[in-house]
């Protein structure tokens, strides 16, 4: 693997070559992890992707136990009221390929983040490198946390609601494989990206685009937006399901506000120290 030079010594073409190397290694890692996922087809589909449509899925079992504890039978849901079918000649193979690549991306994410961190690190000051130490692990853990939150919480509720929704008893739900896999993977990746909110807030705060005052000002608007999102992806009469989804998202926002406050105070203190040095 190519070693970085100091950023001051690197030409434009050397930077471009380094970026090309970063992209190549990232694509190779995703392809290798995707190949492994492709080989283990049964685990990938039967035990992971299609598991949220079965009543034996751990989330449904825990919800049924919770339903018994709080005496709310509506919490115990059965998502197996629809069938998944394939209507395209190459549909199953293409779904296999697509899902394998998505799985490869998820598995290889820490390595990909490290590759891009390795690329931008020479352009940072020693102080910036110090402050961003551990950033690779934080970004990776946030992304994987969003993936797990979506898979165990959001996806089962979405599958139960959309898979069982009927405009008429005369219309049975037979969901196309591509529709099911596309919805599950899109929701999962979106949640993974959504959990990167603290990292985005750090960047915007350091850039002076966002301040803690702005975030606090729109706290109520954010809460309403989160409740709307929770209401869309969960059965609307079920307040417990909405809370299960909305509370972690709101806590993530509050954590982002807290991070922004720390970054902003540190930045203001740094500006004050620089002004004191100039006055002296």
N, C-alpha and C positions, 0 to 999 in steps of 0.2 A: 504494500500500500504506500502510495506516494506521501512523503513527509512535507509538511508545509514549510515554506520559507517565512521570514518576517514580512509582514504586509507591505512595508516600505520598499522592500527589494523586489517585489513581485510586479511584473508588467501586467497589462490588461490581458494579454493572451495566456499568461501563466495563471491568472485568476480564472479565465474561461476554461482552461485545461483542468484546473483543479475542480471546478464546478462539474465538468463532464465526468471526471473520475468519481465524484460524489454521487451523481445521478446513476452512473453505471453500477457502482457497488450497491446502491439502494435497490435498483431494479433486480439485480442478481439475488439479493437477500429475499426480496418479495417472491421472486420466481421459485427459489429453492424451497421456501416455506410453503408456497402454494402447491408445489409438486408433492411435498409430503402430505399436505391436506388432501390432494387429489387421490393419492394412493389409498388413504384411509377413508374411503367413501362412506362406509357404513357408519363409522363414528361421526363423521362430519354431518351426515344427513339424519340418520335414524336417532342418534343419541344427542345431537346438538340442535340442528336447524329445525327439524320436525317435532322435537320434543315438546315445545310449548303448545302444540295442538292436542296433546294427550292429557287426560285427567290425572295420570300418575306423575305429571311434572311437579317438581318440588314446590313451586310457588302456589299451585292450586291446593296441594296437600296442606301447606301452612295456612292458607286462607280458610280452608275448611276447619282446621283446628281453631283458628281465631274466631270463626263463625260460631263454633260451639261455646267458646269462652264468653263471648259478648251477646250470645243469643240473637244473632242476625243471620238467618239462613241464606240471605241473598249474597253473602260474601263467599259462600261455597259454590263455585261455578264449575260448569262442565263445558269445556271448549270443543269437545269432539263431535259437534253437531254438523260438521261440514266435511266434505271430501276434497282432497287435492287431486287434480287430474292433469294430465299432459295432453295438449291439443295440437302441438307442433311436432313435425317429424323429427327434428333435431333438438327439440325442447329440453329433454332430460340431459343430453350431453352438454348443451350450451349452459344450462343451469349448473351442471357439475363444474364446468370450467370457470364460470363467473364466481361462484361461491368459493371455489378453491383459491382464486386470486384474492378475494376479499379476506379470506382466512389467512392467506399469506401476508397480506398487508397488516392485519391485526397482530399476528405473531412477530413479524419483523419490525414493528413500529419502534421499539427501543433502539435497535440498530440503525434504523433510518434517521431517527432524531439525532443520534450520536454522530452520524455521518454529516448532517447539516450543521451541527454544533461545531464539529471539527473544521468545517469550511469557514464559518464566520468568526471563530475564536481569534485568529491572528489579527483581525481588524478591530478588536476590542482593546481598551486600555486595561492595565493590570487591575485597577479598581473595579472595572466592569466585570472582568473575569472572576474576581473575588466574590462580587455580589451575585453572580449567576452560577456560582458553583453548585453542583447538584441539580442544575436545571434540566438535564437530560432525564434524570430519574423522575423529577417532579412532573414534567410534561408527559412522560410515558405512563406514570401511575395515574395521572388524571384521565388520560385517554382510556386506559384499561378499566378504570373505575366507571367511566361513562358507559363503556361497552357492557360491563357486568350489570350495571343498574338498568340499562335498557333490556338486556336479555332476561333478567330475572323478575323485573318489575313492569316495565313499560310494554314490552312485547307480549307477555301473557295477557295483560289487560286489553291490549289492542286486538289480539287474536280473538279473545272471547267476545269483545264488542262487535267488531267488524265481521268476524266469521259467523256470528250467530244473528246478525241483524237481518231482518226480513221486512220488505215493504208489503208482502202478502204471503199468506200460508200456501198459496198456489205456486210460489217461486222458491225452489230449493237452492241452497248454496253449494255449488261445485266450483271450487276456486282453482284457477289455472296455476300450475306450478311456478311459472315465471312471475305471476302476480304476487303469490305468497312470498317467494324468496326475495323478490324485489322490495316488497314492503318491509319485511323483517330486516334485511341488510341495510336499507336506507335509514330506517328508524334507529338502528343500532349505531351506524356510523355517525349520524347526526347527533346522537346523545354523546358519543365519544368526543366529538368536536365541541359540543356545548359545555362539556366538563373542562374544557381548556379556557373557560371564561377568566379565571384568576390570572392566567398567563397573559391573556389579551389585555386585561385591565392593567397589569404591571407595565406592559409596553406602552399603552396609551397614556398612562400617568406619567411615565418618564418622558414621553414625547410632549407633555403639556396639553394634550388634546382633551383629557378627562381629569377631573378633580374629584375628591371625595364629596365635595358639596353638590356636584352634578349628580353623582350616584345616589346620594341621600335624598335629593330633591325628587328623583323619579322612583323612589322606593315603592310608593303606593301603585304607581303605574306598572312597575315590574311585577308586583304581587298579583295584580289583576290579570296581566298577561300570562303568568304562570298558571293561575287558576283556570283561565280559558283553555290553555294547552292541555291541562290535566282533564278538563271537562270533555275535550274533543277525543282524547285517546282512551278514556275510561267510560264505563257505563254511567250516564249522567245522573241517575237516581241514587247512585252509590257514593255517598260522601266519603266513606272510609277509603275507597279506592283512589279518589281524587287527592285525599290527604297523603296517601302513600307515595304518590307521584310528586305532588307539589311541595311538600315539606323539604325533601332533600334538595330540590332545585332552588328553593328560596334560601336555604342554608348556604348553598353554594354562592348565591348572589351576596349574602351577608359576609361570607368569607372574602369575597372579592373586594367588597367595600373596606373591610378591615385591612387587607393588603394594600389597597390604594392609599389609605390613611397613612400607613407606615412609610410607603414610598414617597408620598407627598411631603410629609414632615421631614424626612431625611433630605429631600431635595431642597426644601426651604432653608434648612439648617446649613446645607452646603453653600447656598447662595449668600446667606448671611455671613458665613465665615469668609467667603471670598471678598465680600464688601468690606469686612473688617480688615482684611489683609491689605486691600487697596488703600484704605484710609490711613493705615499705619505707615 
